[in-house]
Every structure is written in C-alpha cells, then in structure tokens.
Amino acid sequence: MLERAIASCATSGSTILSVTESDPFNLEKVGTCEAGAKFLLRFSQVQVEASALYNDFGDLQTSATKLANGLLIRICTNVGRTCTYSA
C-alpha cells in the first residue's frame, strides 16, 4: 500500500506573537509504504506473520511551547527531513 498525505500545523491552534513567528512554514509532506504477509502452514496450527513500514517526511513540522506575557503559547516550525521504519 502506498499513501501520500499532507498535514499542516497551521490548523492546530498555534498562536503568532511576533513578526518572526509570522513567517510562513511549509506544509509537511509524508510518503508511506507498508507491506505485510500472513501464512498458515499446511496441516498445522502455526501461523507466520511479517510486516514492514517506512515513512519519509519532508518539511517535518514540530511545535514548542513558550511562556509569553504569562501565557503558554504553542509555536509551529519546519525542522527538515527524516524517515522512520519498522519491521
């Protein structure tokens, strides 16, 4: 299965308090590949399963919380490219 998704931190309720924080950030892009197989051995009750997952993130978004004027403020920004995988 191959999926493409685009998410944005802009819809997460972040707040802008300065000109620097108003600089736009890029949309986060994610490419995902997932594969799996399941086998039931003949004449046996043994079942074998295997799966793998890979995510490729571009313009990965992250958020931080800071204290400003006595209020906790959430700020979003892009931090770059990364990938995750599991098997």
N, CA, C and O of each residue as an XYZ file, in Angstrom:
348
protein
N       0.850     -1.162      0.000
C       0.000      0.000      0.000
C       0.903      1.235      0.000
O       1.871      1.310      0.757
N       0.578      2.187     -0.847
C       1.334      3.440     -0.913
C       0.362      4.584     -0.688
O      -0.653      4.696     -1.377
N       0.673      5.420      0.266
C      -0.214      6.539      0.594
C       0.580      7.832      0.577
O       1.771      7.847      0.889
N      -0.087      8.913      0.210
C       0.505     10.252      0.284
C      -0.411     11.121      1.123
O      -1.626     11.117      0.925
N       0.150     11.851      2.042
C      -0.665     12.714      2.900
C       0.034     14.037      3.096
O       1.263     14.104      3.111
N      -0.741     15.082      3.247
C      -0.203     16.406      3.554
C      -0.934     16.923      4.782
O      -2.165     16.956      4.811
N      -0.185     17.321      5.784
C      -0.771     17.833      7.017
C      -0.213     19.218      7.288
O       0.854     19.571      6.786
N      -0.911     19.982      8.057
C      -0.445     21.324      8.376
C      -0.639     21.635      9.848
O      -1.711     21.413     10.411
N       0.416     22.153     10.462
C       0.356     22.565     11.856
C      -0.481     23.838     12.002
O      -0.873     24.195     13.113
N      -0.752     24.513     10.905
C      -1.499     25.769     10.956
C      -2.906     25.582     11.491
O      -3.501     26.537     11.990
N      -3.444     24.401     11.403
C      -4.798     24.157     11.892
C      -4.807     23.655     13.324
O      -5.859     23.260     13.827
N      -3.659     23.662     13.994
C      -3.564     23.052     15.321
C      -3.730     24.044     16.472
O      -3.534     23.677     17.630
N      -4.079     25.267     16.178
C      -4.313     26.239     17.244
C      -3.062     26.971     17.698
O      -3.042     27.512     18.803
N      -2.000     27.006     16.863
C      -0.805     27.740     17.243
C      -1.084     29.244     17.196
O      -1.993     29.694     16.498
N      -0.291     30.016     17.950
C      -0.517     31.448     18.097
C       0.716     32.220     17.650
O       1.841     31.795     17.916
N       0.520     33.345     16.976
C       1.613     34.185     16.487
C       1.683     35.442     17.340
O       0.696     36.166     17.470
N       2.872     35.705     17.933
C       3.042     36.880     18.783
C       4.096     37.855     18.283
O       4.224     38.945     18.841
N       4.859     37.501     17.250
C       5.903     38.400     16.763
C       6.033     38.269     15.249
O       5.486     37.344     14.648
N       6.765     39.208     14.635
C       6.975     39.178     13.189
C       7.703     37.897     12.789
O       7.355     37.284     11.780
N       8.707     37.481     13.564
C       9.456     36.255     13.254
C       8.530     35.045     13.243
O       8.647     34.178     12.377
N       7.629     34.988     14.184
C       6.711     33.847     14.258
C       5.666     33.867     13.156
O       5.012     32.853     12.912
N       5.494     35.003     12.483
C       4.508     35.083     11.411
C       5.060     34.606     10.080
O       4.310     34.493      9.110
N       6.367     34.321     10.008
C       6.928     33.766      8.784
C       6.225     32.450      8.477
O       6.100     31.592      9.350
N       5.768     32.289      7.242
C       5.043     31.058      6.923
C       5.968     29.843      6.965
O       7.162     29.949      6.684
N       5.418     28.720      7.310
C       6.173     27.483      7.265
C       5.543     26.595      6.205
O       4.375     26.762      5.852
N       6.332     25.645      5.700
C       5.884     24.781      4.615
C       4.955     23.684      5.117
O       4.995     23.302      6.287
N       4.126     23.190      4.223
C       3.296     22.045      4.547
C       4.177     20.826      4.764
O       5.175     20.640      4.067
N       3.810     20.006      5.720
C       4.528     18.752      5.973
C       4.074     17.723      4.939
O       2.878     17.556      4.698
N       5.042     17.035      4.330
C       4.745     16.007      3.336
C       5.187     14.654      3.878
O       6.269     14.543      4.455
N       4.363     13.623      3.698
C       4.687     12.290      4.192
C       4.424     11.271      3.102
O       3.320     11.207      2.560
N       5.437     10.470      2.774
C       5.270      9.328      1.881
C       5.366      8.063      2.726
O       6.326      7.890      3.476
N       4.381      7.180      2.611
C       4.321      5.986      3.454
C       4.225      4.733      2.606
O       3.436      4.668      1.664
N       5.038      3.734      2.948
C       4.950      2.412      2.329
C       4.750      1.389      3.440
O       5.430      1.424      4.466
N       3.814      0.485      3.219
C       3.518     -0.535      4.223
C       3.287     -1.852      3.491
O       2.572     -1.891      2.489
N       3.891     -2.929      3.989
C       3.725     -4.245      3.382
C       3.592     -5.290      4.478
O       4.180     -5.158      5.552
N       2.826     -6.316      4.202
C       2.654     -7.368      5.192
C       2.222     -8.663      4.539
O       1.672     -8.663      3.438
N       2.474     -9.765      5.222
C       2.080    -11.085      4.734
C       1.749    -11.971      5.925
O       2.309    -11.825      7.012
N       0.823    -12.893      5.689
C       0.427    -13.817      6.739
C       0.314    -15.208      6.108
O      -0.326    -15.366      5.068
N       0.926    -16.208      6.726
C       0.915    -17.567      6.211
C       0.414    -18.531      7.284
O       0.805    -18.442      8.447
N      -0.445    -19.438      6.880
C      -0.885    -20.510      7.755
C      -0.262    -21.789      7.195
O      -0.607    -22.226      6.097
N       0.653    -22.383      7.954
C       1.361    -23.565      7.482
C       0.387    -24.719      7.291
O      -0.488    -24.948      8.127
N       0.540    -25.441      6.192
C      -0.351    -26.548      5.838
C      -0.283    -27.656      6.882
O       0.799    -28.019      7.346
N      -1.428    -28.184      7.243
C      -1.551    -29.271      8.215
C      -0.972    -28.894      9.574
O      -0.448    -29.746     10.291
N      -1.068    -27.629      9.918
C      -0.510    -27.171     11.190
C      -1.356    -26.021     11.725
O      -2.088    -25.375     10.975
N      -1.249    -25.778     13.009
C      -1.925    -24.634     13.600
C      -0.960    -23.463     13.762
O      -1.270    -22.500     14.463
N       0.193    -23.535     13.128
C       1.204    -22.480     13.209
C       0.934    -21.433     12.128
O       0.750    -21.754     10.954
N       0.917    -20.194     12.554
C       0.722    -19.078     11.639
C       1.951    -18.174     11.700
O       2.439    -17.868     12.787
N       2.453    -17.745     10.544
C       3.624    -16.876     10.456
C       3.186    -15.536      9.867
O       2.502    -15.489      8.845
N       3.592    -14.444     10.527
C       3.244    -13.103     10.064
C       4.498    -12.250      9.932
O       5.435    -12.387     10.719
N       4.512    -11.370      8.939
C       5.625    -10.434      8.754
C       5.066     -9.116      8.219
O       4.126     -9.113      7.425
N       5.647     -7.997      8.658
C       5.213     -6.702      8.148
C       6.368     -5.713      8.216
O       7.299     -5.877      9.004
N       6.294     -4.687      7.379
C       7.310     -3.629      7.354
C       6.612     -2.303      7.061
O       5.604     -2.262      6.356
N       7.160     -1.224      7.611
C       6.581      0.103      7.463
C       7.713      1.112      7.263
O       8.738      1.048      7.943
N       7.519      2.043      6.326
C       8.510      3.082      6.057
C       7.786      4.411      5.852
O       6.830      4.478      5.080
N       8.228      5.463      6.531
C       7.684      6.819      6.382
C       8.807      7.763      5.994
O       9.867      7.760      6.620
N       8.584      8.574      4.961
C       9.556      9.567      4.511
C       8.922     10.950      4.675
O       7.997     11.302      3.943
N       9.423     11.735      5.639
C       8.879     13.052      5.948
C       9.703     14.144      5.288
O      10.930     14.136      5.391
N       9.057     15.080      4.615
C       9.695     16.272      4.077
C       9.101     17.484      4.776
O       7.898     17.515      5.034
N       9.912     18.474      5.086
C       9.462     19.672      5.815
C       8.730     19.279      7.099
O       7.654     19.798      7.397
N       9.322     18.365      7.845
C       8.727     17.886      9.090
C       8.404     19.059     10.004
O       9.235     19.941     10.219
N       7.202     19.058     10.533
C       6.783     20.139     11.429
C       6.920     19.698     12.884
O       6.714     18.533     13.224
N       7.268     20.642     13.712
C       7.325     20.394     15.145
C       6.755     21.609     15.851
O       6.619     22.679     15.257
N       6.430     21.444     17.087
C       5.902     22.580     17.845
C       6.618     22.673     19.186
O       7.135     21.686     19.710
N       6.631     23.867     19.716
C       7.232     24.125     21.027
C       6.277     25.021     21.803
O       5.480     25.757     21.221
N       6.370     24.947     23.098
C       5.547     25.803     23.954
C       6.461     26.767     24.694
O       7.478     26.363     25.258
N       6.094     28.046     24.688
C       6.895     29.030     25.419
C       5.975     29.916     26.243
O       4.783     30.033     25.963
N       6.546     30.529     27.253
C       5.803     31.425     28.130
C       5.995     32.852     27.625
O       7.126     33.326     27.521
N       4.890     33.544     27.307
C       4.946     34.928     26.828
C       3.832     35.714     27.509
O       2.656     35.369     27.390
N       4.204     36.753     28.211
C       3.234     37.603     28.909
C       2.324     36.794     29.838
O       1.133     37.079     29.966
N       2.905     35.787     30.477
C       2.144     34.979     31.420
C       1.258     33.914     30.781
O       0.509     33.233     31.480
N       1.336     33.765     29.461
C       0.535     32.770     28.747
C       1.430     31.716     28.118
O       2.508     32.039     27.619
N       1.002     30.468     28.136
C       1.712     29.420     27.414
C       1.279     29.469     25.953
O       0.091     29.361     25.648
N       2.239     29.632     25.055
C       1.979     29.794     23.630
C       2.608     28.635     22.865
O       3.754     28.267     23.122
N       1.863     28.062     21.928
C       2.367     26.975     21.085
C       2.808     27.552     19.747
O       2.049     28.277     19.103
N       4.039     27.234     19.320
C       4.619     27.733     18.078
C       4.995     26.545     17.204
O       5.576     25.575     17.689
N       4.664     26.618     15.905
C       4.999     25.559     14.950
C       6.093     26.033     14.008
O       6.169     27.217     13.678
N       6.951     25.095     13.572
C       8.000     25.405     12.613
C       8.410     24.130     11.874
O       8.131     23.021     12.329
N       9.078     24.302     10.725
C       9.635     23.162      9.989
C      11.038     22.862     10.497
O      11.804     23.785     10.776
N      11.384     21.582     10.620
C      12.716     21.215     11.084
C      13.508     20.402     10.073
O      14.666     20.081     10.338
N      12.936     20.055      8.930
C      13.714     19.373      7.896
C      13.129     18.050      7.463
O      11.914     17.853      7.455
N      14.033     17.135      7.099
C      13.659     15.860      6.506
C      14.101     14.719      7.409
O      15.174     14.778      8.010
N      13.271     13.674      7.506
C      13.623     12.493      8.277
C      12.820     11.301      7.770
O      11.882     11.463      6.990
N      13.190     10.117      8.212
C      12.414      8.926      7.881
C      12.337      8.007      9.104
O      13.200      8.025      9.982
N      11.272      7.207      9.126
C      11.100      6.204     10.177
C      10.796      4.873      9.505
O      10.256      4.837      8.400
N      11.136      3.805     10.163
C      10.842      2.482      9.627
C      10.694      1.490     10.768
O      11.223      1.698     11.860
N       9.976      0.417     10.507
C       9.815     -0.646     11.480
C       9.575     -1.955     10.745
O       9.154     -1.962      9.588
N       9.841     -3.037     11.413
C       9.621     -4.365     10.826
C       9.148     -5.311     11.900
O       8.902     -6.485     11.624
